[in-house]
């Protein structure tokens, strides 16, 4: 079971700025920062994409299953995963041991660009959360937005 942690408002705003940068560059249908236990920390989605909470919990579940697959084949972990569909793809990257970045994007987006920008964002987010813990290197298992912030932006 993971310990709970609250992200301070400065770190939350920094994380949202990073997500906004990815949103502008990739135009995803859904972009979410998700705790490994399936709780959305922050998400951006296009109008009409109403499955944000379900996306968060299912992505975390898929990642947990993939982590177990890694153990079965002798790996300590797989740090990212990609699901390719006929119309949409889902890319999941580990930000920290207990935080994931989830991007759902269409076929028009270049896969290499999405992977590159998502991995860069994950590194930046990891630094934000490490700094949030006073540079201890530990990561936030479950984060809640600071009071007065809006975790979801449904604007396109």
N, C-alpha and C positions, 0 to 999 in steps of 0.2 A: 504494500500500500504506500502511496506517495504522500509526502507532506504537502501542506498547502502553503502557498505564498501569494502575497499581494504584490503586484507590480506597481511601483510608484508612478505618479502621473507623468513625470518627465520621460520615463522609460516607455510608458504606454504611448505617449505622443511620438516618440522617436520610432517606435515599432510601426505606428500608423503611417508615418512619413515614408518608411521603407516600403510598406505595402502599397502605398499610393504610387510610388515610383514604379513598382512592378506593374501595377494596374495600367498606368499610362503607356508603358512600353509593350505590354503583351495583350491588353484588352481581353482579359479572361472573363468567362461567364461567372466564375466564382474564384475568389482568392481569400484564403483564410489562414489565420494563425490559430492552431488548435493544440490543446493539451493532449498528451498521449492517452489520457483517460476519456477523450472524446468531447471535452467541453470547448466550445468556441471562445477564443480570447478576443479576437477581432476578425471581422470579415467584411469584404466588399463583394457585392454581386450585382449583376446587371438586373434591370427591372424585369420582373416575371420569374426570376430564379428564386423560388420560395423554399428550396430544400437545404438551406444553409445549416440548420441544426443537424439534420440527417446526414448531410455531407461530412460534417465534423465528426460525428460519432462513427460513421461507417469507415471513413478514412483512417481514423485511429485504430479501429478494429482490424482493418486490412493491414495496416502497418504492424500491429502486434502479431498477426498471423505470419507476416513476412519475416519478422524477427525470429519467430520460432523455426521457420524454414531455414534461416541462416544457421541457427544452432545445429539443425539436423545435418547440414552439409559441412560442418566444421568451421563456419565463419562466426566471428563474434557478433556481426550485424551486417545488414545491408543498409547503407545510409540514405538511399533513395529508391523510389519505385515509380513505374510508369504504367498506366493502363491506357491502351490505345483502343478507341472505339471507331465506329463508322463515321460519326459526326463530331464527337468530342473525345478529348483525352483528359486524363487526370494524372497529374505529376505530384508526388508526395516526397518531401525532403525533410530529413531530420535536422532541426535547428539546434536542439540540445537533447540530452537523454530523455527529457520529458516534454518536449515541444516539437510540433510539426508545422511545416508550411505546406498548404494544399492549394494547388492551382488546377482549375478546370478550364480548358481552353479548346477552341475550335480548330478544325483542320487548316484554316487559313493562316494560323500562326506557325511560324517556323519552329520546329521541334528543337533544333540546336540553340536557337535564340532563347526559347523558353527555359531550357535546361540551364544555360549559362546564367541568365538573369536570376532564375530561381535559386541557384546555388550561391551566387553572390549575395542575394538578399538573405539567405539562410546564415551565411557567415556574418553579415552585418547584424542580423537579429541576435545571433549568438553572443556577439560582443555587447549588445545593448543589455541582454539579460545577465551576462557575467558582471558588467559594471553595476547593474541594479543590485547585485548581491555583494557589492563592495569589493569586486575583483577576486572573489574566492574561487572562481572557476566552477562553482556549483550552478545548476540550472534550475529554473522555476518549474516544478512539477505541475502546478495548477495555478493559473493566474486569473485575477479578476480585474476588470478595468477600474480605475479610480472613480470615485463619485463624480457625477457631473459629466462623464464622457459617454459617448454613444458608440457602442461596439460595432454596430453594423451601419453601413452606408449603402443604401439601395440605389443610389444614383449611378447611372451608366458612365 
